[in-house]
Amino acid sequence: MPLNIDDWRCYDKEEKNKLLKIVRKLLECFVEEVFYPIRCEEFGMYLGQYKIKDILLKNRPERIPRDQWIGLVSYWFSDKAKIL
């Protein structure tokens, strides 16, 4: 990735698309290798103890911000998560 670009709007469009593909692939790897395992670990630890959504929401780990915890718990109880 070139470090001497002052204005990315002027950078070659094909090269910019190549860089975007690389960044997207890195993000996919991060999600698959880091984010999903963390969610699964939290899922196993907390859903095993608290099987009711409201109780789970009230027992948020201190290290997880409230808004993220609400989103995570909502995901666990979603139809999408139940398929996985």
C-alpha positions in Angstrom: 0.0 0.0 0.0 1.6 3.2 -1.0 2.3 5.7 1.8 3.0 8.7 -0.4 -0.5 9.3 -1.7 -1.8 12.8 -0.7 -5.3 12.4 -2.2 -6.8 8.9 -2.7 -9.4 10.4 -5.0 -6.7 10.8 -7.6 -5.2 7.4 -7.1 -5.6 4.9 -10.0 -9.1 3.3 -9.7 -7.9 -0.2 -10.5 -5.2 -0.1 -7.9 -7.6 1.3 -5.4 -10.0 -1.6 -6.0 -7.1 -4.1 -5.6 -6.3 -2.5 -2.2 -10.0 -2.6 -1.2 -10.2 -6.3 -2.0 -7.1 -6.9 0.2 -8.6 -4.9 3.1 -12.0 -6.8 2.7 -10.2 -10.1 2.8 -8.3 -9.1 5.9 -11.6 -8.1 7.6 -13.2 -11.4 6.7 -10.3 -13.2 8.2 -10.5 -11.1 11.3 -14.2 -11.8 11.7 -13.8 -15.6 11.1 -10.7 -16.1 13.2 -11.2 -13.5 16.0 -14.7 -12.1 16.3 -16.7 -15.3 15.8 -14.7 -17.3 18.4 -15.1 -14.5 20.9 -18.9 -14.4 20.3 -19.1 -18.2 20.6 -17.1 -18.2 23.8 -19.4 -15.5 25.3 -22.4 -17.5 24.0 -21.3 -20.7 25.7 -20.4 -19.0 29.0 -23.5 -16.9 29.4 -26.3 -18.6 27.5 -25.5 -21.7 29.4 -26.1 -19.9 32.7 -28.9 -17.6 31.7 -31.3 -19.0 29.1 -33.8 -16.1 29.2 -33.0 -13.1 27.2 -34.0 -10.5 29.8 -31.9 -12.2 32.5 -28.9 -12.4 30.1 -29.2 -8.7 29.3 -29.1 -7.9 33.1 -26.0 -10.0 33.6 -23.6 -8.1 31.2 -19.9 -8.7 31.7 -18.2 -5.5 32.8 -15.7 -5.7 30.0 -18.4 -5.5 27.3 -20.0 -2.1 26.7 -23.8 -2.1 27.3 -24.8 -1.3 23.7 -22.5 -4.1 22.3 -23.9 -6.5 24.8 -27.5 -5.7 23.9 -26.6 -6.3 20.2 -24.8 -9.5 20.9 -27.6 -11.0 23.0 -30.1 -9.9 20.4 -28.1 -11.7 17.8 -27.9 -14.9 19.9 -31.7 -14.9 20.1 -32.2 -14.1 16.4 -33.3 -16.5 13.7 -30.0 -16.0 11.9 -28.0 -17.2 14.9 -30.3 -20.2 15.5 -29.5 -21.4 11.9 -25.8 -21.3 12.6 
